[in-house]
Every structure is written in structure tokens, then in C-alpha cells.
Amino acid sequence: MKIDKLVGERFKEKPSDCVIDSHALMVRGGYMKGVANGIYSSYMPLRRITRKIENIIREEMDSIDGQEVQFPVVMPASLWSESGRYESIGSEMARFSDRNGSPMVLGMTHEEAAVHLVREYANSYTKYPFMIYQIQTKFRDEGRPRAGLIRVREFTMKDAYSFHTSQEDLEEYYARCYDAYNKIFARCGIPEVVTVKSDSGMMGGSVSHEYMLLTPVGEDSIAICSECDYRANMEAAESIIENDCSGEDAPLEEVFTPGIHTIEDICEFLSTPLEQSCKAVVYQKNMTDEYVIVFIRGDLDVNETKLTNYLGENVHPGEITEGCGLYAGYIGPCGIDSEKFTVLYDLSLKGTHNLSCGANKPEYHLKGLKISRDVGEVEYVDLAKIIEGGICPKCGKHSISISRGIEVGNIFQLGTKYTKSMGMQYLDAEGNLQYPIMGCYGIGVGRLAASVCEAHHDEYGPIWPMSIAPWQVEICCLRADDEECKGVADELYDKMNEANIEVLYDDRNIRPGAMFSDADLIGVPVRVTVSPRNLKEGVCEITTRDKLVNEKIPTENVLEFVNNLVAERLKASR
């Protein structure tokens, strides 16, 4: 490929709407162009990268007995109604009606389609286990698309679905897929990816893991223990709180607090720490607008994923209206109407005493609260976000740190959530009808490409690993107007093509600085520079984008040297 024929412009200035480096570099380097918020067109370099990622994924999925299939992008709403997700999923799913008025959806995930494809086929235990997968475009109307390909609305994804006759068989296959995913990320150039316990979200199921690339620009927060191997997404991490219950119980006392609405203000007014307070966080259920009041220790925050999982439905921040029976800034657990409102107590309040809280009437707070005495027996639920320096749920030490990460893959043990709801059954060896057990395994292809760029770049451009680089070698002819220089570069280009080396050739008559700048933005691993100065010595300069190689090689040996270098790096990525 000659670079003067390569569609797409490369430019120096960072686009104003690019908030992270990978996004800026992929736009500047002519990889993609925005079409709408969270929707992009891809130029040839990105397509070559994602094709290689897809082939790596296929090889690893095939190695664990996966069978590639393809599901439709557009599905009838009735399919999703069978599983119950047509009603439970919110505005992320695009819904429309076809010309006949039939309700349809755009696929954002394909559990329902997978069950539909095999439920008649897999009617006997002899057909199990098996796994099917696809690599296909999906659409999710993401509320906050950002960071280029990291969070988009339209995306290409590999999603796989395994079917089993026992939990033990699922766990065995889950472990095989777990290992295959580690191989995929290592082959794509980010072996530093870690696995974390995660929340299953809309997929359902009881066991799930996410593969995270730890980076400050990641959107997910991850709790990591420095003393053991515990790692979990903040959404799934258990919050363990120790309370200081020393001292005598104080009596419950009403305090006049005019103009004080926040928990911080009342603690300052009473000269008590936030840990010695009980705050109310108000939500409303999306379907009914019923109020949900979460009481939690004043220094902690509610984990909304834990809350929605506990309730079994989505919520939004509550709007306290006149006459609703709640007084903003003065809500407390004493006297709250638990029949009118859903009232929940976080575990951080268990065993506490001498707390400050709202008095459930304007301008008044309480101090000296002891829930077991002043409210009675209540159920405590883990609804808090884990905190920096918090207690590790595995080893029990105060060793939790919070890091940021990009989710590049996920795996779920789904159980019978979809097979049961969609009526998929098989006859076991005794002739009894059973529901198959499912696993689900996903990787976002574009997000993975962007994550590799985020992990491996410098100020000049991406540093692509050989395994997924758009081309393996770039030839830079610094003087295309020099007959000898152009002749040597042309010959090298032809020989590399004949040797099946993926080569990009820049023979434009431009300044060397501009040529090297474009080469850095494209990020090809090996660069061969042909210049009149080097040819006077009978050599070409060979450098690598990662700066580990910088050698002058005799012109007649360049092809062999480059071929060996490419082969070594490909072998290292296996």
C-alpha cells in the first residue's frame, strides 16, 4: 500500500472534543471519523487492526470448540418479551416498528437470539455441551458516549454463548474461556489486563468477571487489595465497615437546626464527625415513582448498582415534592412511614449509636440516635460503595485501593435465566425434561483496539504490537526525487510484497519531518528509512516504533533482517 493513496488525513492539532489520548491519536492518525455522537466510520488502518483482532479472537474461540454463527441485528420484540427483557431494559435499547406495525428492536446483546437458534436442535442431553459465537455489529443507545471507541453507541462485539447440562460442566468450560480470554489480550498486546469480580447487570446470572485494563482514563472504578489477590469492580465490591461503639449511649434529643439541610452542615453544627451521622439518600422507582429511602452512614455513598439489584428494578434520584410526606434535608429513620415508602438501612449503620440524623420535620434534627433502640429491629443491606483504605472482603485487612480501568471483556455464568423464560428444554439420560445452563462471554473489538492504543502510545502516536498493527513495515523514502534513493526504496517495496510482508510505502515528495510525523501517527512497528546519506554508506536505517531497535543494515541484507524481525515479534505475541 502506498501512503499517497491511503484515504484519510493525518494532522498535528488535537481535536477539541477528544478527552483521552487514544481518541485524539486515532482521529489525528486517520483511523476514524465521527458520524454522530458515539458513532464512527473507520478508515483502512483501523479496519486492518480490527480484522486482526477478530482473527485472534476466532482462533482462540475455535480452540475451545466454539462454532461461529451470526445472529440478526434486527429482532422482533416478541423474542425479547419471552425473556422479559423487552420491558425491563430501558432506553438503551432502540425500539421501532416495521412497515407492518410489528414492534422490533436493534440487538444490543444476543442471549435471546442464541436460545432461539438452538432450542429445537438441543432437545437431548447427547447434544451437550456446545458453544456458539458471533462477531457482529450491535447498537446500544448509550446515555454518555465518550472517549472515542471506549464508550460508543454502535460497536462490533464478539459474543459467545455456551450451553451445559450441569453447573459443574459450565464451571469447567468457564475456566477454559477464562484462560482463552487471557491469551486473546496477551496476543493483542495488553497482557497486563487483570480480571475482577463484577456485577452481572442486565445479563443476569450469579458469577461474572470483567477483564480490566488499569489506566487513569478508565471509566470503571476497581477495588484492589494490596495484601491478597482480591479485585472487584466497585459496583460489585462488598463494603465492610467497622464502627467505633465505645462510650455510653446518649439519649435521643431533638435539636433546632434552622437553615441546616446537609449532613455536613449538621455535623459541623454539632461538632461531630461524619462517621457519627446517619444520612438519607432518596430515590424513586422508574416504573412507579415510589420513593425509596436509603439510610447510610454520613461519610459513605450509595452504590446504585447494588440498590437496583436489591430492588430488582431501576431507580432515579428522588424529587421531593410538597405534600409527599418527606422534608428535604430533615429526613431521618425515627417515625418514617415504612408502609408508604420503601425504607432501607445500609450495613454501615449496624451496631452504631449516638448518631445525628433528620427529625422528619422542618428545621429539626436528632442527636443520640441508636437504631436498635429508637427505631427497632431493621434489616441491614450492603448498599454502600467500598472506600479507599477500606476492609478487604477476602483477607480482612485495611488494604483496599481504588483504581480506574477500561473493561475490555466480560464473562458470565447465566444459569437458566434465559432457557427457563424462553422454554428451552432437553431430555436427560433418565428421560426427564431439564433446562440447559448457559454461559456468556463478550469482547468489544473496537474498544479493545482503542485500549491497546491507550496502553501503548507516546506523544507522537500509537505503538502497535506486531500482532495487530495495520502494517508490519513502513518504508520511508526521504528523497523520492533522487533516482538511486527511489530505486532502492521501490525495489525493497516490491521484494517485501513478494515475501508477504505487510508493507506501507511513503514515497511522497515531502519534508522528512512531516513523513516521520505521519509514520508515528500510523504506528507501524518497523520502519525502514532509505535516504541518499545512508546509501552513500550502502545501508538503510531500520528502527522500531518502540525504540528498541535502531540499526543500519547493508542494503542487500535489509529484506532478510526485516523478515526475521517481523517473524520474531509475531512469535513473541503467540
Sequence and secondary structure as in RCSB ss.txt:
>XXXX:A:sequence
MKIDKLVGERFKEKPSDCVIDSHALMVRGGYMKGVANGIYSSYMPLRRITRKIENIIREEMDSIDGQEVQFPVVM
PASLWSESGRYESIGSEMARFSDRNGSPMVLGMTHEEAAVHLVREYANSYTKYPFMIYQIQTKFRDEGRPRAGLI
RVREFTMKDAYSFHTSQEDLEEYYARCYDAYNKIFARCGIPEVVTVKSDSGMMGGSVSHEYMLLTPVGEDSIAIC
SECDYRANMEAAESIIENDCSGEDAPLEEVFTPGIHTIEDICEFLSTPLEQSCKAVVYQKNMTDEYVIVFIRGDL
DVNETKLTNYLGENVHPGEITEGCGLYAGYIGPCGIDSEKFTVLYDLSLKGTHNLSCGANKPEYHLKGLKISRDV
GEVEYVDLAKIIEGGICPKCGKHSISISRGIEVGNIFQLGTKYTKSMGMQYLDAEGNLQYPIMGCYGIGVGRLAA
SVCEAHHDEYGPIWPMSIAPWQVEICCLRADDEECKGVADELYDKMNEANIEVLYDDRNIRPGAMFSDADLIGVP
VRVTVSPRNLKEGVCEITTRDKLVNEKIPTENVLEFVNNLVAERLKASR
>XXXX:A:secstr
 BGGG  S   SS  TT  SHHHHHHHHTTSEEEEETTEEEE HHHHHHHHHHHHHHHHHHHHTTEEE    SEE
EHHHHHHHTHHHHS TTS EEE TT  EEEE S  HHHHHHHHTTT  BGGG SEEEEEEEEEE   SS BTGGG
B SEEEEEEEEEEESSHHHHHHHHHHHHHHHHHHHHHTT TT EEEE   GGG  SEEEEEEEE TT SEEEEEE
SSSS EEETTT          S     EEEE TT  SHHHHHHHHT  GGGBEEEEEEEETTT  EEEEEEETT 
 B HHHHHHHHTS EEE    TTSS  TT   STT  TTTSEEEEEGGGTT  SEEEE SSTTEEEEEE HHHHT
    EE  B   TT B TTT SB EEEEEEEEEEEEEEEETHHHHHTT  EE TTS EE  EEEEEEEEHHHHHH
HHHHHSEETTEE   TTT S SEEEEES TTSHHHHHHHHHHHHHHHHTT  EEEE  SS HHHHHHHHHHHT S
EEEEE HHHHHTTEEEEEETTSS EEEEEGGGHHHHHHHHHHHHHHHT 
